[in-house]
């Protein structure tokens, strides 16, 4: 046989050819599915995810509050960290705290911001990811879970008193002074939470996670702008209310870096680089084919 007869012609489908579901709906959206080292990513299941988040947060709270409240060590570490910030020229927390405390409406708003948005915004971003970016949901959720898990190690190894509890530090406990309702940081609810688990700051870890997620995945410019503004505002709030030092925020960012590193190692790429959509289960794929013209 000649050399030409030995050639095999292979016809490849055009990359631009519309899929059956695109032809059926008229949409031209990217229908690639998320494929990782473990294979195609399947659509997350709503009740499983709700249970997973609930159990994970319950476990986090249980372990965090089970860490021994080492008051003496926490106070010593706070004094040491305050000296380090002075030597570094970044010890402005007391000035910010005292200045904001003089504006009642502002400091009370910050107290409620600290007590509520930490949970509301994080859960809201998780729900938005689940609905709009199912192919990226699992990887992005892994980031925040890993971030929170490694933070527990920090609470155990480095107990730290927040500035508001430092003896003679000149800080104002804004929740106690202004009688803000509902905060786990001060008042009658303080006994339910470990007061010496300030390093790292998960207010920063979670808010930066929300900010990165929205800035990279949201389409409206105003939503991306809010994604940038949210962690910046959170940083100001945690300092102004004397709940954290600047360096606690650095610890939160380092934990987040660990979370992204773990997700990259597991999924083979950064979460935002995964395709938006997920592989359909076999029954769902059969149903789509049956309804396609």
N, C-alpha and C positions, 0 to 999 in steps of 0.2 A: 504493500500500500504506500502511496506517496505521502510526502510530509504534510501536504494539505489535507489528506484524508484523516491524518492522525489528530488534526485539530478538533477540538470540541467547542462548539459555540454555546455560550452560556448567556441566557437572557436574564438581565437583572431588572427588577422593578425600579421604575424611576423614583428617586427620592421625593420628587414633587407630587407623585400620584396621590390623590386624596384617598383616605381610608373609607371603608363603608360607612362608618358613623359620621364622617365629615360630609360625605355625599348625602347622607340622610338628613342632616341638620343644616347643611349649608355653612357650617363654621369652619374656619381655617386654623383654629387653635392647634398648638403643638400637642400631639397625642402620644408622644413618646412616653414610655413607662420607666419608672425608676428601677434600675438593675444594679445591684451591688455585688460584692464578693459572695454574698449568700444567695444570690439569685434575684428574681423579680420581687419588688416590694408590693405586698398585697394591701388592699385598703384596710386601714385601722378600723377596729370595731368599737362603736361608741360606748357600749356598756363596759367592755373590757378596759377601755381607756379611762373612763370615769372611776372605775374601781381601782385601777392602777395608781392614778393620781391621788385618790383619797387614802389608800393604804400607804403609799409612799410618804405623803405628808404626815400622816399619823405616826409612822415609824420615825421620820425625821424629828418630829416634835418630841417623841418619847425618848429617843437617844439624846437629843440636845439637852433636854431637861434632866436626863439621868446622869449627865456629866457632873461630877462633884463640883459644887460651888465653892471653889477654893478662894475664899475672900482675900486672905493674906497674899497669896501668890498673884491674884488678879490685881490687887492694889499696887503691889510692887511692879508688876508688868506695866500698869498704866503710868506709874511715875517714870519708869525707864523709857517708855515710848514717848512720853511728853518731853523728856530731856532730849531724845533723839531728834524730835521735830524742832525743838529750839535750836539745836546745833545745826540742823539743816536749813533753818530759816523759813520753815513752813508752819510754824505754830501759831496759826491765826484763828483757831477754833474758838477760843474764849472771846475774842473781839467780835466775831460774827455772832456768837451766841448771845452776848450781852446787847449788841445792837438790835438784833431781831426781837429780843425779849421786850424791848421798849415799844414795839408796835403790836398791840394786842391782837387785832384782827388778823395780822400776818402770821404771828407765831401760833395762834390757835388753828389757823388753816393748815399750817405746816404740821402741827401735831396730828390732825386728822388725816392729812396726806400720808404721814409716816405709818399710821395705824391701819389704813385701809387699802390704798392703791397698790401696795406691795403685793397683795393677793389678787385684787380685782383685775389689774392690768395683766398680770402674768397668766391668770386663768383665761382672760379674754383673748390673749395672743394664742394660747394653746387651742382654744375653740376655733379661732380664725384659721389657724394652720390646718386643723383637722378638716375643716369644710372646704377651704380654698386651695390648699397645697398638700393633699394627702400623700403624695410621693416623697415629700420632704418632712412630713410630720414626725415619723419615727426617729430619724436622725437628729432633728432639732430637739425633740423631746429628750433624747439620750443626752444631749449636751447639758440641759438644765438638771437632769437627774444626777449626772456625774459631778457636776459643779456642786450641787447640794451635798452629795455624799462625801466628797473630799473636804468640804467645809466642816463636817463633823469631826474630822481628824484635827483640824485647827482648834476647835473649841476644847478638845481634850488636851492637846499638847500645850496650848498657850492660852490659859484662862486670862481674860482681860476685862477690867472694869471699864464701863463707858465713862466719858468725861464727867457726866452729870453726877456720878457717884464718887468722884475723887474728893477726898477730904482736903479742904483748904485750897482747892483748885480754882475757886472763883467762878465755877460754871453754874448756870441756872437750870434746874430740872423743870423745863417748860410745861410738861404735863402736870406735874404736881402743883406748880405755882398757879397755873391757869385753870386747873380743874377739868382738863379735857377728858371726856368720857371714852371708855373703850380701849385704851391703850394697854398692851401687855407689858409695857416698859416701866410703868410707874403706877402708884396708887394701889388699890386693893387687889388688882389683878397681877401685880408684880410677883407674888408668891407662886403663880402658876407657870412662870417662865424663868429660865436660867438667866440671871442678870449679868453674869460674867462670861457670856458667850458673844463677845463683841468682835472678835477677830477670827475669821474674816467677816466682812459685812455682806450678808446675802441680799440686803436691800440693793446694794450696788451690783452684786453678781447677777441677780434676777433682772434688774432694770436694764443693765447693759445687754443682757441676752435679749430682752424685749426690743431694745433699740436696734440692735444689729439685725434681728429678724425682720422688723418692719422696714428698716432702711434698705435692706437688700431685696426683699420680696414684694413689698407693697408697690402698687402702680401709681396711685395718686400722690402728687408731690407733697401735699399737705400732710398726708399720713407718714411719709418718709421723714418730713421735717419734725413731726411729733416724735418719731422714733429716735431722732438725734437729741431732741430737747428733753425727753423723759429722763434718761440717766443723768444728764447734767443737772436738772432740777432736783432729782433725788439726792445727788451728792450735796447740793446746797442744803437740803432739808436735814439730812442726817447730821451735818455739822452744826447747823443753826440750832437744832433741838438738843445738842450735846449728847446724842446717842452714839456717836462714833467719832474717832479720829480720822484724819485724812488717810493715814496708813492702813486703817481698816478697809478703806475703799480699794487700796492697792491690793490687799489680800483677796478681796472679792474678785477683782479682775484676774488675778493669777489663778484662782480656782476655776474661773470661767475658761481661761486658756487651757487648763487641764481637760475640761469637759469637751472643748472643741477638738483637742488632740485625740481623745479617746474615740469620739465619733468618727474622726477621719480614719483612725486605725481600723475601726470596725466596718465602716461603710465604703472605704476606699476613696472617698472624696469629701469635700466640705458639704454640709447639708444644703446650702443654697445652690450648689452646682448639680444636685440631683434633679432629674426631670420632675415637673410638677405633678404629673399623673401617676397612677399606680396600675399594676397589672390586674385585670379582671379575674375573678374566680371563674372556673370552668362553667358553672351554671349561668353566671351573668354573661359570659362571653357568648354562650349559645343563645341566650335571649336577645342579645344585641344583633347577632347574625340573623336571627329569625325575623327581626323587625326591619332589618336593612333591606332596601329595594334591590 
